[in-house]
Amino acid sequence: MKTRANPAHRRLSGLLALRLSLLLEKLRRPALPHKPPPALVREQAEVRAPLRLDLPYYPAKQGTAHVLVPWDPYMQEVEEALRSL
C-alpha cells in the first residue's frame, strides 16, 4: 500500500531542500575577511595656516615631526600656569 504525500508535506520538504542548498552554497564559498565598520569620527590632519611674520612662534614636537605653534594669549596663560606650579 502506497501513501501519497500531502501538499503541505511536499511544500515543507521543498523548503527544507532549498534551505539546505543555500546553506551548502554559503559553506562552499570562501569566507571573505570582514572590513572594519566605518569610523564615526575620522582623524583629520591639522589645518596649516601660513606663517606670519608679525606673530611669535615656538617649536613643538607633533608625533615624529616638529611644528611651529603660534604664541597666543592662551599659550601665555599656559606658560604662567606652569610657572606657578
C-alpha positions as a Markdown table, in Angstrom:
| # | Residue | x | y | z |
|---|---|---|---|---|
| 1 | Met | 0.0 | 0.0 | 0.0 |
| 2 | Lys | 1.5 | 3.3 | -1.1 |
| 3 | Thr | 0.8 | 6.5 | 0.8 |
| 4 | Arg | 0.6 | 9.8 | -1.0 |
| 5 | Ala | 2.4 | 12.8 | 0.5 |
| 6 | Asn | 0.0 | 15.6 | 1.1 |
| 7 | Pro | 0.7 | 19.1 | -0.5 |
| 8 | Ala | 1.8 | 20.6 | 2.8 |
| 9 | His | 4.3 | 17.9 | 3.4 |
| 10 | Arg | 5.7 | 18.3 | -0.2 |
| 11 | Arg | 5.9 | 22.1 | 0.3 |
| 12 | Leu | 7.7 | 21.7 | 3.6 |
| 13 | Ser | 10.2 | 19.2 | 2.1 |
| 14 | Gly | 10.8 | 21.6 | -0.8 |
| 15 | Leu | 11.5 | 24.5 | 1.5 |
| 16 | Leu | 13.9 | 22.3 | 3.5 |
| 17 | Ala | 15.7 | 21.2 | 0.4 |
| 18 | Leu | 16.0 | 24.9 | -0.7 |
| 19 | Arg | 17.3 | 25.9 | 2.7 |
| 20 | Leu | 19.9 | 23.1 | 2.8 |
| 21 | Ser | 21.1 | 24.0 | -0.7 |
| 22 | Leu | 21.5 | 27.7 | 0.3 |
| 23 | Leu | 23.4 | 26.6 | 3.4 |
| 24 | Leu | 25.7 | 24.4 | 1.3 |
| 25 | Glu | 26.3 | 27.2 | -1.2 |
| 26 | Lys | 27.3 | 29.5 | 1.6 |
| 27 | Leu | 29.7 | 26.9 | 3.1 |
| 28 | Arg | 31.2 | 26.3 | -0.3 |
| 29 | Arg | 32.2 | 30.0 | -0.9 |
| 30 | Pro | 35.4 | 31.1 | 0.8 |
| 31 | Ala | 34.9 | 33.4 | 3.7 |
| 32 | Leu | 35.8 | 37.0 | 2.9 |
| 33 | Pro | 37.7 | 39.0 | 5.6 |
| 34 | His | 35.4 | 41.4 | 7.3 |
| 35 | Lys | 36.0 | 45.1 | 6.8 |
| 36 | Pro | 36.1 | 47.2 | 10.0 |
| 37 | Pro | 33.0 | 49.3 | 10.5 |
| 38 | Pro | 33.2 | 52.9 | 9.2 |
| 39 | Ala | 34.6 | 55.3 | 11.7 |
| 40 | Leu | 32.1 | 57.8 | 13.1 |
| 41 | Val | 34.8 | 60.3 | 13.6 |
| 42 | Arg | 37.8 | 60.3 | 11.4 |
| 43 | Glu | 41.1 | 61.9 | 12.4 |
| 44 | Gln | 41.9 | 64.8 | 10.2 |
| 45 | Ala | 45.2 | 66.5 | 9.7 |
| 46 | Glu | 45.5 | 69.9 | 11.4 |
| 47 | Val | 44.8 | 72.8 | 9.1 |
| 48 | Arg | 48.1 | 74.5 | 8.4 |
| 49 | Ala | 47.8 | 78.3 | 8.4 |
| 50 | Pro | 50.5 | 80.1 | 6.6 |
| 51 | Leu | 53.2 | 81.5 | 8.9 |
| 52 | Arg | 53.0 | 85.2 | 9.6 |
| 53 | Leu | 56.0 | 87.4 | 10.4 |
| 54 | Asp | 54.1 | 89.5 | 12.9 |
| 55 | Leu | 53.4 | 86.6 | 15.3 |
| 56 | Pro | 55.9 | 84.9 | 17.6 |
| 57 | Tyr | 56.1 | 81.0 | 17.3 |
| 58 | Tyr | 57.6 | 78.3 | 19.4 |
| 59 | Pro | 58.7 | 74.9 | 18.2 |
| 60 | Ala | 56.8 | 71.8 | 19.3 |
| 61 | Lys | 57.0 | 68.1 | 18.6 |
| 62 | Gln | 54.0 | 66.5 | 16.9 |
| 63 | Gly | 54.5 | 62.8 | 16.6 |
| 64 | Thr | 57.8 | 62.4 | 14.9 |
| 65 | Ala | 57.8 | 65.8 | 13.2 |
| 66 | His | 58.4 | 69.3 | 14.5 |
| 67 | Val | 55.9 | 72.1 | 14.0 |
| 68 | Leu | 55.7 | 75.8 | 14.8 |
| 69 | Val | 52.9 | 76.8 | 17.1 |
| 70 | Pro | 51.8 | 80.5 | 17.2 |
| 71 | Trp | 52.3 | 82.2 | 20.5 |
| 72 | Asp | 48.9 | 83.5 | 21.5 |
| 73 | Pro | 47.2 | 84.6 | 24.7 |
| 74 | Tyr | 46.2 | 81.1 | 25.5 |
| 75 | Met | 49.8 | 79.9 | 25.4 |
| 76 | Gln | 50.7 | 82.9 | 27.6 |
| 77 | Glu | 48.2 | 81.7 | 30.2 |
| 78 | Val | 49.5 | 78.1 | 30.0 |
| 79 | Glu | 53.1 | 79.3 | 30.5 |
| 80 | Glu | 52.1 | 81.3 | 33.5 |
| 81 | Ala | 50.2 | 78.4 | 35.0 |
| 82 | Leu | 53.1 | 76.1 | 34.5 |
| 83 | Arg | 55.5 | 78.6 | 36.2 |
| 84 | Ser | 53.2 | 78.8 | 39.2 |
| 85 | Leu | 53.4 | 75.1 | 39.8 |
